[in-house]
């Protein structure tokens, strides 16, 4: 199949590094290496560089091929039809020289983005003193186990003032995708991404590829292309590069596009939770970034799965502390689900008061996979815990309705950083009338929760899990926790 040079190629040419006429070797983009996972059942872009005017042919061992001619700068791009999940395959890229890619699998490719909780590697599950000894041993065994159908490429941390044309891979990965079949590679792989991939690979029996591209301590402005972010991150400099907006997009995300992917998992928001203004702005910021990434990839509204922030900071006995910010960030993360093909998994019950990096990444990965089953794979499952649907006032009681109830609601026995909650008492609800909030009495009745307090004769608002570190225990029968919410959503009175 002959592929014409499209207008996109000329846009791509502006981004790619111009090669001199003396450079004769055909070279694929850095995402095309041995051990790679190529997105199944799509017309996948394949691109790279060679001499200007050089003919390039790409042939795959599954029986497809395509060819094109490089532009005046030596850049080329074509599309090749990929098979259903399987392999291993070979891809041959031929110009004046030949590049052979071996041990290629067709499967689903997921980008793992965000800040330190996505950056958190598996090795930390063996080394942290906060993980119970029994669990450390279990994690260590998992990390030692070969996962030949999970492949990872680990993108180096790159701040760049302008969009880059190619990726920089961490040295330990030898500029290549690596099979998660050794403890050394597993140690460096994102823990959340690994457990997410492990769950999907087991469920669907397909290869999973992880593009591990994240950086700790980073606000969302850094991950969005050339935009003014409403939360107004202050500019700093790192290695002489202004750290204000776009620099991580330029260095780590732009060079991934337009590589064919299944979707993105995203764990970020802590850096945007420093004050109420930033937390409230985060809803629009996150929506803008998602739309921005989808636009650059040019693959439509691909699935985008968000981790809602875990509990963090000291718990308290007051029904509400107005100074707390994290509930607003979580609310903003929920608002992003108003876009198409968005999934969300809450970490509300896996956090620690004094550690912003909760270690239960397997739980988060599992919940992301459940969200993916519904959003990305069209499975008829309950992909999340209960989500607030509406409220009705009946005399002195508030009746709360939920979506994603599944087979029913339940209060669970849970331990939240040393705080024991019993399934005999539903906790986490507060209620107000015309005055202050009170800790509420909450009772599950069918698929509803009835909320009340003796001092509230005419309820006006109910909130659930509305604290930086909330003590709450409402779940559905799939053991997925309810998302925090407030019925009095009003930016003017956060």
Number of C-alpha atoms within 10 A of each C-alpha: 13 12 13 13 15 10 9 9 18 16 10 17 20 13 16 20 15 16 16 12 12 9 12 17 16 23 20 20 19 18 25 20 21 20 25 29 36 26 27 23 14 15 14 18 16 20 24 22 27 29 26 21 15 21 17 25 18 22 17 20 14 16 9 14 20 18 22 20 23 24 20 16 20 24 28 31 25 25 20 19 18 20 20 15 20 17 18 15 18 18 21 16 25 18 22 13 12 15 16 14 18 16 15 23 28 23 28 25 26 25 23 25 25 26 22 20 27 26 23 23 19 26 20 16 24 20 11 12 10 13 17 11 12 8 13 18 14 12 19 17 12 15 25 16 14 14 19 14 23 28 27 29 27 27 24 18 16 20 22 20 19 16 22 20 23 21 20 18 22 14 11 12 17 11 18 22 24 25 22 24 17 15 18 14 21 26 19 20 26 28 27 29 33 29 22 27 28 21 19 23 20 11 11 12 14 21 27 29 33 28 24 25 26 30 24 16 15 20 26 26 28 22 28 26 23 18 15 14 24 14 21 15 19 10 11 10 10 10 8 10 13 16 22 21 24 26 25 29 28 24 27 29 29 25 21 25 20 19 19 21 26 19 21 21 26 23 22 26 27 24 17 26 23 14 16 21 18 22 25 25 20 29 20 17 25 23 17 18 19 22 15 16 23 19 14 15 18 13 16 11 17 20 23 27 24 25 27 24 27 23 29 23 17 12 16 13 8 10 18 18 12 10 11 18 22 27 26 29 27 28 22 22 27 23 15 22 17 11 13 12 16 22 27 26 28 26 20 27 24 20 22 22 18 12 12 16 16 21 22 17 25 18 18 26 24 21 25 29 27 25 26 28 20 17 22 19 13 9 13 9 14 20 23 28 27 25 17 18 12 11 18 13 15 11 9 16 21 22 19 20 17 17 15 21 23 16 12 16 26 25 22 21 15 17 14 20 17 9 10 11 18 14 14 11 17 22 23 21 28 24 28 21 17 11 11 12 20 20 19 24 19 22 18 18 12 11 18 16 22 19 23 25 21 10 16 19 14 17 22 19 18 24 23 23 24 27 28 26 24 26 25 25 25 29 21 22 18 18 14 22 26 27 24 26 21 20 16 12 13 8 11 5 7 16
